[in-house]
């Protein structure tokens, strides 16, 4: 199951990197598009960051880094308790890759700033 989760997160990372998921969703929102599921994806990323393995959380953080360009993802992530999860990731006593902690710290600030500005 772990391998499947990592493959899905890798695909989402690539899709979210290349797709325009800005706040103007009317231009790209067609049946079956990723934009149609942004809210669900934001909530699922929160769950993965909270409960996943270190590798799954790292991949979820990468996807979140791309997808937080959209206010829909930011809002759904935060409504699912995402900011608490990011703080928990920063405060954890487990040994993580240093890059991961800095990346989560960056995401936390990015989400917080976007929420304040919206």
Buried (B, 14 or more C-beta within 10 A) or exposed (E): EEEEBBEBBEEBBEBBEEBEBEEEBEEBEEEEEBBEEBBEBBBBBBBBBBEBEEBBBBBBBBBBBBBBBBBBBBBBBBEBBBBEBBEEBBEEEEEBEEEBBEBBBEBBEBBBEBBEEE
